[in-house]
């Protein structure tokens, strides 16, 4: 069964699928795998993943050393 979708309809489906896949906590579930398969048929290129820089944590002792003390 082939769907005759306009570009707007296809974009809406791709957006919805991408959002649902990203928000699902169980990324390895059968339903997410099915959604990914459907998405790959609608949009063969992988969706761009937003880049988030890695979080850097500084130990509390390191923060104290950076404060200049007068004296």
N, CA, C, O and CB atoms as a CASP TS submission, in Angstrom:
PFRMAT TS
TARGET T0000
AUTHOR 0000-0000-0000
METHOD Language model
MODEL 1
PARENT N/A
ATOM      1  N   UNK     1       0.849  -1.180   0.000  1.00  0.00           N
ATOM      2  CA  UNK     1       0.000   0.000   0.000  1.00  0.00           C
ATOM      3  C   UNK     1       0.887   1.232   0.000  1.00  0.00           C
ATOM      4  O   UNK     1       1.620   1.467   0.960  1.00  0.00           O
ATOM      5  CB  UNK     1      -0.962   0.004   1.219  1.00  0.00           C
ATOM      6  N   UNK     2       0.830   2.003  -1.039  1.00  0.00           N
ATOM      7  CA  UNK     2       1.609   3.228  -1.160  1.00  0.00           C
ATOM      8  C   UNK     2       0.754   4.419  -0.730  1.00  0.00           C
ATOM      9  O   UNK     2      -0.428   4.505  -1.060  1.00  0.00           O
ATOM     10  CB  UNK     2       2.122   3.415  -2.611  1.00  0.00           C
ATOM     11  N   UNK     3       1.368   5.319   0.000  1.00  0.00           N
ATOM     12  CA  UNK     3       0.679   6.529   0.426  1.00  0.00           C
ATOM     13  C   UNK     3       1.073   7.676  -0.490  1.00  0.00           C
ATOM     14  O   UNK     3       2.252   7.869  -0.789  1.00  0.00           O
ATOM     15  CB  UNK     3       1.005   6.866   1.901  1.00  0.00           C
ATOM     16  N   UNK     4       0.091   8.425  -0.927  1.00  0.00           N
ATOM     17  CA  UNK     4       0.356   9.591  -1.748  1.00  0.00           C
ATOM     18  C   UNK     4       0.307  10.812  -0.835  1.00  0.00           C
ATOM     19  O   UNK     4      -0.758  11.388  -0.612  1.00  0.00           O
ATOM     20  CB  UNK     4      -0.673   9.711  -2.930  1.00  0.00           C
ATOM     21  N   UNK     5       1.476  11.204  -0.306  1.00  0.00           N
ATOM     22  CA  UNK     5       1.549  12.305   0.651  1.00  0.00           C
ATOM     23  C   UNK     5       2.167  13.531   0.014  1.00  0.00           C
ATOM     24  O   UNK     5       3.092  13.432  -0.792  1.00  0.00           O
ATOM     25  CB  UNK     5       2.349  11.896   1.884  1.00  0.00           C
ATOM     26  N   UNK     6       1.638  14.697   0.389  1.00  0.00           N
ATOM     27  CA  UNK     6       2.263  15.944  -0.049  1.00  0.00           C
ATOM     28  C   UNK     6       3.541  16.138   0.769  1.00  0.00           C
ATOM     29  O   UNK     6       3.751  15.453   1.770  1.00  0.00           O
ATOM     30  CB  UNK     6       1.283  17.171   0.119  1.00  0.00           C
ATOM     31  N   UNK     7       4.382  17.063   0.345  1.00  0.00           N
ATOM     32  CA  UNK     7       5.608  17.338   1.090  1.00  0.00           C
ATOM     33  C   UNK     7       5.310  17.806   2.511  1.00  0.00           C
ATOM     34  O   UNK     7       6.036  17.454   3.440  1.00  0.00           O
ATOM     35  CB  UNK     7       6.441  18.384   0.363  1.00  0.00           C
ATOM     36  N   UNK     8       4.260  18.590   2.689  1.00  0.00           N
ATOM     37  CA  UNK     8       3.876  19.080   4.012  1.00  0.00           C
ATOM     38  C   UNK     8       3.423  17.933   4.917  1.00  0.00           C
ATOM     39  O   UNK     8       3.763  17.884   6.099  1.00  0.00           O
ATOM     40  CB  UNK     8       2.760  20.126   3.889  1.00  0.00           C
ATOM     41  N   UNK     9       2.642  17.008   4.334  1.00  0.00           N
ATOM     42  CA  UNK     9       2.184  15.856   5.116  1.00  0.00           C
ATOM     43  C   UNK     9       3.353  14.953   5.502  1.00  0.00           C
ATOM     44  O   UNK     9       3.427  14.457   6.626  1.00  0.00           O
ATOM     45  CB  UNK     9       1.139  15.054   4.325  1.00  0.00           C
ATOM     46  N   UNK    10       4.250  14.752   4.566  1.00  0.00           N
ATOM     47  CA  UNK    10       5.424  13.929   4.849  1.00  0.00           C
ATOM     48  C   UNK    10       6.282  14.580   5.937  1.00  0.00           C
ATOM     49  O   UNK    10       6.749  13.897   6.848  1.00  0.00           O
ATOM     50  CB  UNK    10       6.257  13.711   3.565  1.00  0.00           C
ATOM     51  N   UNK    11       6.488  15.881   5.846  1.00  0.00           N
ATOM     52  CA  UNK    11       7.266  16.600   6.849  1.00  0.00           C
ATOM     53  C   UNK    11       6.605  16.510   8.227  1.00  0.00           C
ATOM     54  O   UNK    11       7.288  16.349   9.238  1.00  0.00           O
ATOM     55  CB  UNK    11       7.436  18.069   6.438  1.00  0.00           C
ATOM     56  N   UNK    12       5.283  16.614   8.261  1.00  0.00           N
ATOM     57  CA  UNK    12       4.567  16.508   9.530  1.00  0.00           C
ATOM     58  C   UNK    12       4.752  15.118  10.156  1.00  0.00           C
ATOM     59  O   UNK    12       4.955  15.000  11.364  1.00  0.00           O
ATOM     60  CB  UNK    12       3.071  16.802   9.322  1.00  0.00           C
ATOM     61  N   UNK    13       4.682  14.075   9.331  1.00  0.00           N
ATOM     62  CA  UNK    13       4.890  12.712   9.840  1.00  0.00           C
ATOM     63  C   UNK    13       6.316  12.499  10.320  1.00  0.00           C
ATOM     64  O   UNK    13       6.534  11.904  11.376  1.00  0.00           O
ATOM     65  CB  UNK    13       4.556  11.688   8.762  1.00  0.00           C
ATOM     66  N   UNK    14       7.284  12.977   9.557  1.00  0.00           N
ATOM     67  CA  UNK    14       8.694  12.837   9.946  1.00  0.00           C
ATOM     68  C   UNK    14       8.951  13.562  11.263  1.00  0.00           C
ATOM     69  O   UNK    14       9.634  13.039  12.143  1.00  0.00           O
ATOM     70  CB  UNK    14       9.627  13.389   8.838  1.00  0.00           C
ATOM     71  N   UNK    15       8.407  14.758  11.393  1.00  0.00           N
ATOM     72  CA  UNK    15       8.571  15.530  12.632  1.00  0.00           C
ATOM     73  C   UNK    15       7.951  14.809  13.816  1.00  0.00           C
ATOM     74  O   UNK    15       8.563  14.715  14.880  1.00  0.00           O
ATOM     75  CB  UNK    15       7.946  16.921  12.486  1.00  0.00           C
ATOM     76  N   UNK    16       6.747  14.303  13.637  1.00  0.00           N
ATOM     77  CA  UNK    16       6.051  13.590  14.706  1.00  0.00           C
ATOM     78  C   UNK    16       6.795  12.328  15.114  1.00  0.00           C
ATOM     79  O   UNK    16       6.971  12.064  16.303  1.00  0.00           O
ATOM     80  CB  UNK    16       4.637  13.239  14.273  1.00  0.00           C
ATOM     81  N   UNK    17       7.232  11.546  14.130  1.00  0.00           N
ATOM     82  CA  UNK    17       7.967  10.316  14.429  1.00  0.00           C
ATOM     83  C   UNK    17       9.288  10.620  15.141  1.00  0.00           C
ATOM     84  O   UNK    17       9.633   9.964  16.124  1.00  0.00           O
ATOM     85  CB  UNK    17       8.232   9.527  13.138  1.00  0.00           C
ATOM     86  N   UNK    18      10.018  11.610  14.645  1.00  0.00           N
ATOM     87  CA  UNK    18      11.298  11.971  15.246  1.00  0.00           C
ATOM     88  C   UNK    18      11.120  12.406  16.698  1.00  0.00           C
ATOM     89  O   UNK    18      11.893  12.010  17.570  1.00  0.00           O
ATOM     90  CB  UNK    18      11.968  13.085  14.441  1.00  0.00           C
ATOM     91  N   UNK    19      10.107  13.214  16.952  1.00  0.00           N
ATOM     92  CA  UNK    19       9.840  13.696  18.312  1.00  0.00           C
ATOM     93  C   UNK    19       9.452  12.543  19.228  1.00  0.00           C
ATOM     94  O   UNK    19       9.934  12.462  20.358  1.00  0.00           O
ATOM     95  CB  UNK    19       8.727  14.758  18.300  1.00  0.00           C
ATOM     96  N   UNK    20       8.589  11.652  18.753  1.00  0.00           N
ATOM     97  CA  UNK    20       8.159  10.526  19.585  1.00  0.00           C
ATOM     98  C   UNK    20       9.302   9.569  19.885  1.00  0.00           C
ATOM     99  O   UNK    20       9.407   9.048  20.996  1.00  0.00           O
ATOM    100  CB  UNK    20       7.030   9.774  18.904  1.00  0.00           C
ATOM    101  N   UNK    21      10.153   9.339  18.904  1.00  0.00           N
ATOM    102  CA  UNK    21      11.302   8.462  19.125  1.00  0.00           C
ATOM    103  C   UNK    21      12.244   9.083  20.157  1.00  0.00           C
ATOM    104  O   UNK    21      12.723   8.390  21.056  1.00  0.00           O
ATOM    105  CB  UNK    21      12.054   8.198  17.795  1.00  0.00           C
ATOM    106  N   UNK    22      12.510  10.371  20.035  1.00  0.00           N
ATOM    107  CA  UNK    22      13.439  11.052  20.940  1.00  0.00           C
ATOM    108  C   UNK    22      12.914  11.100  22.369  1.00  0.00           C
ATOM    109  O   UNK    22      13.704  11.052  23.313  1.00  0.00           O
ATOM    110  CB  UNK    22      13.707  12.464  20.448  1.00  0.00           C
ATOM    111  N   UNK    23      11.597  11.193  22.548  1.00  0.00           N
ATOM    112  CA  UNK    23      11.026  11.335  23.879  1.00  0.00           C
ATOM    113  C   UNK    23      10.731  10.006  24.568  1.00  0.00           C
ATOM    114  O   UNK    23      10.406   9.984  25.755  1.00  0.00           O
ATOM    115  CB  UNK    23       9.774  12.134  23.795  1.00  0.00           C
ATOM    116  N   UNK    24      10.840   8.910  23.842  1.00  0.00           N
ATOM    117  CA  UNK    24      10.549   7.605  24.438  1.00  0.00           C
ATOM    118  C   UNK    24      11.701   7.167  25.322  1.00  0.00           C
ATOM    119  O   UNK    24      12.858   7.218  24.905  1.00  0.00           O
ATOM    120  CB  UNK    24      10.280   6.550  23.348  1.00  0.00           C
ATOM    121  N   UNK    25      11.399   6.742  26.525  1.00  0.00           N
ATOM    122  CA  UNK    25      12.431   6.327  27.485  1.00  0.00           C
ATOM    123  C   UNK    25      13.050   4.985  27.108  1.00  0.00           C
ATOM    124  O   UNK    25      14.211   4.720  27.420  1.00  0.00           O
ATOM    125  CB  UNK    25      11.842   6.243  28.892  1.00  0.00           C
ATOM    126  N   UNK    26      12.279   4.152  26.443  1.00  0.00           N
ATOM    127  CA  UNK    26      12.747   2.800  26.088  1.00  0.00           C
ATOM    128  C   UNK    26      13.175   2.785  24.632  1.00  0.00           C
ATOM    129  O   UNK    26      12.417   2.360  23.760  1.00  0.00           O
ATOM    130  CB  UNK    26      11.639   1.733  26.340  1.00  0.00           C
ATOM    131  N   UNK    27      14.385   3.245  24.370  1.00  0.00           N
ATOM    132  CA  UNK    27      14.864   3.385  22.997  1.00  0.00           C
ATOM    133  C   UNK    27      15.014   2.050  22.271  1.00  0.00           C
ATOM    134  O   UNK    27      15.073   2.020  21.042  1.00  0.00           O
ATOM    135  CB  UNK    27      16.183   4.104  22.993  1.00  0.00           C
ATOM    136  N   UNK    28      15.076   0.957  23.009  1.00  0.00           N
ATOM    137  CA  UNK    28      15.238  -0.343  22.359  1.00  0.00           C
ATOM    138  C   UNK    28      13.935  -1.142  22.303  1.00  0.00           C
ATOM    139  O   UNK    28      13.952  -2.332  21.988  1.00  0.00           O
ATOM    140  CB  UNK    28      16.296  -1.149  23.084  1.00  0.00           C
ATOM    141  N   UNK    29      12.809  -0.497  22.606  1.00  0.00           N
ATOM    142  CA  UNK    29      11.534  -1.211  22.591  1.00  0.00           C
ATOM    143  C   UNK    29      11.087  -1.513  21.161  1.00  0.00           C
ATOM    144  O   UNK    29      11.549  -0.894  20.203  1.00  0.00           O
ATOM    145  CB  UNK    29      10.460  -0.395  23.318  1.00  0.00           C
ATOM    146  N   UNK    30      10.195  -2.459  21.047  1.00  0.00           N
ATOM    147  CA  UNK    30       9.681  -2.853  19.726  1.00  0.00           C
ATOM    148  C   UNK    30       8.942  -1.699  19.050  1.00  0.00           C
ATOM    149  O   UNK    30       9.035  -1.526  17.835  1.00  0.00           O
ATOM    150  CB  UNK    30       8.744  -4.068  19.857  1.00  0.00           C
ATOM    151  N   UNK    31       8.219  -0.922  19.825  1.00  0.00           N
ATOM    152  CA  UNK    31       7.471   0.189  19.220  1.00  0.00           C
ATOM    153  C   UNK    31       8.415   1.260  18.673  1.00  0.00           C
ATOM    154  O   UNK    31       8.150   1.833  17.616  1.00  0.00           O
ATOM    155  CB  UNK    31       6.511   0.813  20.251  1.00  0.00           C
ATOM    156  N   UNK    32       9.502   1.534  19.373  1.00  0.00           N
ATOM    157  CA  UNK    32      10.461   2.522  18.885  1.00  0.00           C
ATOM    158  C   UNK    32      11.163   1.993  17.639  1.00  0.00           C
ATOM    159  O   UNK    32      11.403   2.745  16.694  1.00  0.00           O
ATOM    160  CB  UNK    32      11.495   2.873  19.981  1.00  0.00           C
ATOM    161  N   UNK    33      11.489   0.718  17.633  1.00  0.00           N
ATOM    162  CA  UNK    33      12.106   0.137  16.441  1.00  0.00           C
ATOM    163  C   UNK    33      11.170   0.248  15.240  1.00  0.00           C
ATOM    164  O   UNK    33      11.613   0.550  14.132  1.00  0.00           O
ATOM    165  CB  UNK    33      12.478  -1.333  16.691  1.00  0.00           C
ATOM    166  N   UNK    34       9.889   0.005  15.456  1.00  0.00           N
ATOM    167  CA  UNK    34       8.906   0.133  14.368  1.00  0.00           C
ATOM    168  C   UNK    34       8.826   1.571  13.869  1.00  0.00           C
ATOM    169  O   UNK    34       8.776   1.813  12.663  1.00  0.00           O
ATOM    170  CB  UNK    34       7.516  -0.337  14.837  1.00  0.00           C
ATOM    171  N   UNK    35       8.815   2.523  14.797  1.00  0.00           N
ATOM    172  CA  UNK    35       8.759   3.932  14.403  1.00  0.00           C
ATOM    173  C   UNK    35      10.008   4.322  13.610  1.00  0.00           C
ATOM    174  O   UNK    35       9.918   5.079  12.644  1.00  0.00           O
ATOM    175  CB  UNK    35       8.614   4.834  15.646  1.00  0.00           C
ATOM    176  N   UNK    36      11.164   3.810  14.013  1.00  0.00           N
ATOM    177  CA  UNK    36      12.408   4.104  13.296  1.00  0.00           C
ATOM    178  C   UNK    36      12.378   3.518  11.883  1.00  0.00           C
ATOM    179  O   UNK    36      12.880   4.136  10.944  1.00  0.00           O
ATOM    180  CB  UNK    36      13.618   3.552  14.071  1.00  0.00           C
ATOM    181  N   UNK    37      11.796   2.340  11.733  1.00  0.00           N
ATOM    182  CA  UNK    37      11.686   1.732  10.408  1.00  0.00           C
ATOM    183  C   UNK    37      10.766   2.553   9.505  1.00  0.00           C
ATOM    184  O   UNK    37      11.062   2.765   8.329  1.00  0.00           O
ATOM    185  CB  UNK    37      11.168   0.291  10.522  1.00  0.00           C
ATOM    186  N   UNK    38       9.664   3.003  10.062  1.00  0.00           N
ATOM    187  CA  UNK    38       8.739   3.847   9.292  1.00  0.00           C
ATOM    188  C   UNK    38       9.429   5.152   8.906  1.00  0.00           C
ATOM    189  O   UNK    38       9.316   5.616   7.772  1.00  0.00           O
ATOM    190  CB  UNK    38       7.444   4.137  10.105  1.00  0.00           C
ATOM    191  N   UNK    39      10.142   5.735   9.863  1.00  0.00           N
ATOM    192  CA  UNK    39      10.845   6.987   9.600  1.00  0.00           C
ATOM    193  C   UNK    39      11.885   6.827   8.494  1.00  0.00           C
ATOM    194  O   UNK    39      12.042   7.712   7.653  1.00  0.00           O
ATOM    195  CB  UNK    39      11.514   7.490  10.873  1.00  0.00           C
ATOM    196  N   UNK    40      12.590   5.704   8.496  1.00  0.00           N
ATOM    197  CA  UNK    40      13.598   5.494   7.460  1.00  0.00           C
ATOM    198  C   UNK    40      12.969   5.355   6.074  1.00  0.00           C
ATOM    199  O   UNK    40      13.611   5.667   5.071  1.00  0.00           O
ATOM    200  CB  UNK    40      14.425   4.256   7.780  1.00  0.00           C
ATOM    201  N   UNK    41      11.724   4.890   6.010  1.00  0.00           N
ATOM    202  CA  UNK    41      11.035   4.795   4.720  1.00  0.00           C
ATOM    203  C   UNK    41      10.554   6.165   4.245  1.00  0.00           C
ATOM    204  O   UNK    41      10.551   6.448   3.047  1.00  0.00           O
ATOM    205  CB  UNK    41       9.847   3.828   4.820  1.00  0.00           C
ATOM    206  N   UNK    42      10.151   7.004   5.182  1.00  0.00           N
ATOM    207  CA  UNK    42       9.673   8.341   4.832  1.00  0.00           C
ATOM    208  C   UNK    42      10.820   9.290   4.533  1.00  0.00           C
ATOM    209  O   UNK    42      10.736  10.121   3.629  1.00  0.00           O
ATOM    210  CB  UNK    42       8.820   8.905   5.952  1.00  0.00           C
ATOM    211  N   UNK    43      11.891   9.158   5.301  1.00  0.00           N
ATOM    212  CA  UNK    43      13.023  10.064   5.187  1.00  0.00           C
ATOM    213  C   UNK    43      14.300   9.240   5.287  1.00  0.00           C
ATOM    214  O   UNK    43      14.791   8.998   6.389  1.00  0.00           O
ATOM    215  CB  UNK    43      12.978  11.175   6.287  1.00  0.00           C
ATOM    216  N   UNK    44      14.851   8.800   4.140  1.00  0.00           N
ATOM    217  CA  UNK    44      15.971   7.869   4.161  1.00  0.00           C
ATOM    218  C   UNK    44      17.234   8.380   4.851  1.00  0.00           C
ATOM    219  O   UNK    44      18.019   7.579   5.357  1.00  0.00           O
ATOM    220  CB  UNK    44      16.304   7.498   2.782  1.00  0.00           C
ATOM    221  N   UNK    45      17.445   9.688   4.880  1.00  0.00           N
ATOM    222  CA  UNK    45      18.637  10.189   5.562  1.00  0.00           C
ATOM    223  C   UNK    45      18.360  10.259   7.064  1.00  0.00           C
ATOM    224  O   UNK    45      17.236  10.562   7.466  1.00  0.00           O
ATOM    225  CB  UNK    45      19.054  11.589   5.008  1.00  0.00           C
ATOM    226  N   UNK    46      19.365   9.985   7.899  1.00  0.00           N
ATOM    227  CA  UNK    46      19.143  10.035   9.334  1.00  0.00           C
ATOM    228  C   UNK    46      18.876  11.470   9.781  1.00  0.00           C
ATOM    229  O   UNK    46      19.474  12.403   9.245  1.00  0.00           O
ATOM    230  CB  UNK    46      20.348   9.452  10.085  1.00  0.00           C
ATOM    231  N   UNK    47      17.990  11.656  10.751  1.00  0.00           N
ATOM    232  CA  UNK    47      17.698  13.010  11.222  1.00  0.00           C
ATOM    233  C   UNK    47      18.905  13.593  11.932  1.00  0.00           C
ATOM    234  O   UNK    47      19.654  12.875  12.594  1.00  0.00           O
ATOM    235  CB  UNK    47      16.478  13.012  12.157  1.00  0.00           C
ATOM    236  N   UNK    48      19.087  14.879  11.792  1.00  0.00           N
ATOM    237  CA  UNK    48      20.205  15.554  12.454  1.00  0.00           C
ATOM    238  C   UNK    48      19.964  15.560  13.960  1.00  0.00           C
ATOM    239  O   UNK    48      18.891  15.930  14.437  1.00  0.00           O
ATOM    240  CB  UNK    48      20.381  17.008  11.918  1.00  0.00           C
ATOM    241  N   UNK    49      20.974  15.147  14.681  1.00  0.00           N
ATOM    242  CA  UNK    49      20.886  15.137  16.130  1.00  0.00           C
ATOM    243  C   UNK    49      21.431  16.458  16.659  1.00  0.00           C
ATOM    244  O   UNK    49      22.512  16.883  16.251  1.00  0.00           O
ATOM    245  CB  UNK    49      21.661  13.931  16.732  1.00  0.00           C
ATOM    246  N   UNK    50      20.704  17.113  17.558  1.00  0.00           N
ATOM    247  CA  UNK    50      21.228  18.364  18.105  1.00  0.00           C
ATOM    248  C   UNK    50      22.484  18.096  18.914  1.00  0.00           C
ATOM    249  O   UNK    50      22.546  17.137  19.684  1.00  0.00           O
ATOM    250  CB  UNK    50      20.171  19.067  18.976  1.00  0.00           C
ATOM    251  N   UNK    51      23.486  18.948  18.736  1.00  0.00           N
ATOM    252  CA  UNK    51      24.746  18.784  19.450  1.00  0.00           C
ATOM    253  C   UNK    51      24.640  19.432  20.818  1.00  0.00           C
ATOM    254  O   UNK    51      24.275  20.602  20.935  1.00  0.00           O
ATOM    255  CB  UNK    51      25.918  19.390  18.651  1.00  0.00           C
ATOM    256  N   UNK    52      24.955  18.677  21.836  1.00  0.00           N
ATOM    257  CA  UNK    52      25.012  19.238  23.177  1.00  0.00           C
ATOM    258  C   UNK    52      26.403  18.957  23.732  1.00  0.00           C
ATOM    259  O   UNK    52      26.841  17.807  23.774  1.00  0.00           O
ATOM    260  CB  UNK    52      23.892  18.640  24.103  1.00  0.00           C
ATOM    261  N   UNK    53      27.088  20.001  24.153  1.00  0.00           N
ATOM    262  CA  UNK    53      28.442  19.805  24.651  1.00  0.00           C
ATOM    263  C   UNK    53      28.432  18.972  25.929  1.00  0.00           C
ATOM    264  O   UNK    53      27.477  19.037  26.704  1.00  0.00           O
ATOM    265  CB  UNK    53      29.122  21.155  24.900  1.00  0.00           C
ATOM    266  N   UNK    54      29.483  18.193  26.153  1.00  0.00           N
ATOM    267  CA  UNK    54      29.530  17.379  27.363  1.00  0.00           C
ATOM    268  C   UNK    54      29.583  18.263  28.606  1.00  0.00           C
ATOM    269  O   UNK    54      30.197  19.331  28.599  1.00  0.00           O
ATOM    270  CB  UNK    54      30.741  16.435  27.328  1.00  0.00           C
ATOM    271  N   UNK    55      28.942  17.810  29.653  1.00  0.00           N
ATOM    272  CA  UNK    55      28.926  18.556  30.906  1.00  0.00           C
ATOM    273  C   UNK    55      30.227  18.288  31.650  1.00  0.00           C
ATOM    274  O   UNK    55      30.687  17.151  31.753  1.00  0.00           O
ATOM    275  CB  UNK    55      27.694  18.168  31.778  1.00  0.00           C
ATOM    276  N   UNK    56      30.794  19.350  32.155  1.00  0.00           N
ATOM    277  CA  UNK    56      32.036  19.242  32.907  1.00  0.00           C
ATOM    278  C   UNK    56      31.726  19.551  34.357  1.00  0.00           C
ATOM    279  O   UNK    56      31.178  20.605  34.677  1.00  0.00           O
ATOM    280  CB  UNK    56      33.136  20.199  32.345  1.00  0.00           C
ATOM    281  N   UNK    57      32.076  18.636  35.217  1.00  0.00           N
ATOM    282  CA  UNK    57      31.857  18.887  36.631  1.00  0.00           C
ATOM    283  C   UNK    57      33.197  19.187  37.288  1.00  0.00           C
ATOM    284  O   UNK    57      34.209  18.547  37.002  1.00  0.00           O
ATOM    285  CB  UNK    57      31.159  17.679  37.313  1.00  0.00           C
ATOM    286  N   UNK    58      33.176  20.164  38.164  1.00  0.00           N
ATOM    287  CA  UNK    58      34.385  20.566  38.864  1.00  0.00           C
ATOM    288  C   UNK    58      34.218  20.177  40.320  1.00  0.00           C
ATOM    289  O   UNK    58      33.211  20.527  40.936  1.00  0.00           O
ATOM    290  CB  UNK    58      34.664  22.099  38.708  1.00  0.00           C
ATOM    291  N   UNK    59      35.193  19.454  40.892  1.00  0.00           N
ATOM    292  CA  UNK    59      35.088  19.097  42.306  1.00  0.00           C
ATOM    293  C   UNK    59      35.029  20.351  43.174  1.00  0.00           C
ATOM    294  O   UNK    59      35.625  21.370  42.827  1.00  0.00           O
ATOM    295  CB  UNK    59      36.273  18.211  42.728  1.00  0.00           C
ATOM    296  N   UNK    60      34.319  20.287  44.297  1.00  0.00           N
ATOM    297  CA  UNK    60      34.187  21.474  45.157  1.00  0.00           C
ATOM    298  C   UNK    60      35.537  22.050  45.591  1.00  0.00           C
ATOM    299  O   UNK    60      35.659  23.267  45.725  1.00  0.00           O
ATOM    300  CB  UNK    60      33.369  21.128  46.389  1.00  0.00           C
ATOM    301  N   UNK    61      36.552  21.212  45.815  1.00  0.00           N
ATOM    302  CA  UNK    61      37.851  21.699  46.251  1.00  0.00           C
ATOM    303  C   UNK    61      38.523  22.550  45.172  1.00  0.00           C
ATOM    304  O   UNK    61      39.236  23.502  45.491  1.00  0.00           O
ATOM    305  CB  UNK    61      38.748  20.528  46.628  1.00  0.00           C
ATOM    306  N   UNK    62      38.305  22.219  43.921  1.00  0.00           N
ATOM    307  CA  UNK    62      38.915  22.968  42.823  1.00  0.00           C
ATOM    308  C   UNK    62      38.332  24.370  42.736  1.00  0.00           C
ATOM    309  O   UNK    62      39.031  25.307  42.352  1.00  0.00           O
ATOM    310  CB  UNK    62      38.719  22.232  41.493  1.00  0.00           C
ATOM    311  N   UNK    63      37.076  24.523  43.082  1.00  0.00           N
ATOM    312  CA  UNK    63      36.447  25.838  43.046  1.00  0.00           C
ATOM    313  C   UNK    63      37.051  26.757  44.105  1.00  0.00           C
ATOM    314  O   UNK    63      37.223  27.953  43.866  1.00  0.00           O
ATOM    315  CB  UNK    63      34.932  25.714  43.252  1.00  0.00           C
ATOM    316  N   UNK    64      37.370  26.209  45.260  1.00  0.00           N
ATOM    317  CA  UNK    64      37.922  27.029  46.355  1.00  0.00           C
ATOM    318  C   UNK    64      39.293  27.575  45.987  1.00  0.00           C
ATOM    319  O   UNK    64      39.643  28.685  46.387  1.00  0.00           O
ATOM    320  CB  UNK    64      38.019  26.206  47.654  1.00  0.00           C
ATOM    321  N   UNK    65      40.065  26.815  45.238  1.00  0.00           N
ATOM    322  CA  UNK    65      41.414  27.232  44.902  1.00  0.00           C
ATOM    323  C   UNK    65      41.463  28.399  43.931  1.00  0.00           C
ATOM    324  O   UNK    65      42.488  29.073  43.830  1.00  0.00           O
ATOM    325  CB  UNK    65      42.161  26.084  44.331  1.00  0.00           C
ATOM    326  N   UNK    66      40.382  28.647  43.222  1.00  0.00           N
ATOM    327  CA  UNK    66      40.394  29.704  42.229  1.00  0.00           C
ATOM    328  C   UNK    66      40.061  31.074  42.819  1.00  0.00           C
ATOM    329  O   UNK    66      40.176  32.088  42.130  1.00  0.00           O
ATOM    330  CB  UNK    66      39.425  29.375  41.132  1.00  0.00           C
ATOM    331  N   UNK    67      39.655  31.112  44.067  1.00  0.00           N
ATOM    332  CA  UNK    67      39.297  32.377  44.719  1.00  0.00           C
ATOM    333  C   UNK    67      40.551  32.971  45.329  1.00  0.00           C
ATOM    334  O   UNK    67      41.250  32.316  46.102  1.00  0.00           O
ATOM    335  CB  UNK    67      38.191  32.169  45.808  1.00  0.00           C
ATOM    336  N   UNK    68      40.829  34.205  44.980  1.00  0.00           N
ATOM    337  CA  UNK    68      42.006  34.866  45.550  1.00  0.00           C
ATOM    338  C   UNK    68      41.691  35.362  46.960  1.00  0.00           C
ATOM    339  O   UNK    68      40.615  35.896  47.226  1.00  0.00           O
ATOM    340  CB  UNK    68      42.467  36.046  44.651  1.00  0.00           C
ATOM    341  N   UNK    69      42.622  35.177  47.817  1.00  0.00           N
ATOM    342  CA  UNK    69      42.455  35.646  49.185  1.00  0.00           C
ATOM    343  C   UNK    69      43.356  36.855  49.393  1.00  0.00           C
ATOM    344  O   UNK    69      44.513  36.873  48.974  1.00  0.00           O
ATOM    345  CB  UNK    69      42.779  34.521  50.212  1.00  0.00           C
ATOM    346  N   UNK    70      42.806  37.841  50.038  1.00  0.00           N
ATOM    347  CA  UNK    70      43.600  39.051  50.315  1.00  0.00           C
ATOM    348  C   UNK    70      44.409  38.843  51.594  1.00  0.00           C
ATOM    349  O   UNK    70      43.976  38.174  52.532  1.00  0.00           O
ATOM    350  CB  UNK    70      42.679  40.312  50.446  1.00  0.00           C
ATOM    351  N   UNK    71      45.559  39.422  51.592  1.00  0.00           N
ATOM    352  CA  UNK    71      46.276  39.252  52.855  1.00  0.00           C
ATOM    353  C   UNK    71      47.650  39.674  52.890  1.00  0.00           C
ATOM    354  O   UNK    71      48.306  39.556  53.925  1.00  0.00           O
ATOM    355  CB  UNK    71      46.254  37.929  53.242  1.00  0.00           C
TER
END
